[in-house]
Amino acid sequence: MGFLGRTCLIVLSLLPKVSTQDGSSVVGSDQPLIASPGEDVILPCHITPSLSAVDMEVRWFRDSFDIPVHLYEYQSDWTDVQDSDYRGRTDLSIFRLEDGILSLDLRNLRHTDSGVYSCFATDGAWYGQGKTELIVRALGTQPSVSRDSTQGEQTRLVCRSEGWSPEPEVIWRDRDGNDVTSLSNTTVLRDSQGLLSVSSYIKIKQQSNVFSCLVRSKTPKPDWESKLHISSDFFPGVSGWMVAFFLTLALSIGAIPLLVIQWRRMDAMERKLEPMAAQPS
């Protein structure tokens, strides 16, 4: 908060609370407002008990009191002092102000709009302030799981997803559903648009398994999950079951000539016995 803003609040705090608004307060939202980029929202705020705010100063701001997201004073909107990022995207309804509703219309949301907004109202002798949190949630892409590298009997898998806001949570599970996230490490990068890309790595030793990567938004919105079957092809060397299989196959192939020889012997013996069986007793 700048020097002018601090001075304003100090002066207001020293003024006697004697006015028609004595006992009133400004109330924001106790729950975060969740929306997606491009949407329009209304940031809730009101005076309780209800009274008209048409002749008040109503100021919405985020980090700096001196750079308002929206400023209404002397029954007019002051866009020349407004934060340039919000210019042309905000509105206060004069009809709602008559009922003490200070809610701010915010259009065409951007992911950079996420944050805590303060709603400040004063008539010169009385003032009140409420807060509302806005989360602009961008659900990223379906995660992809692939082999990143192999060293000896150990393989490293990587799970990638991009286009998130705010930062998501990544959870790894094995075939049995066990959480193995503690074995992984995750890096997060911000792209040119300010959205987040995540890459999570995990090392595995199992020769055959199914691993799933869940990328979950920290806000109550849908999750993305991808699974990968880790076959023995990912690992060098020949596995035990393959040795057994080929050994059985070799023994079976080797036994074929012996069976053929035995069959021929039995066939020749039957032919010799046929004349003897045909003679009358």
Disulfide bonds with the S-S distance in Angstrom:
Cys45-Cys119 2.38
Cys159-Cys213 1.95
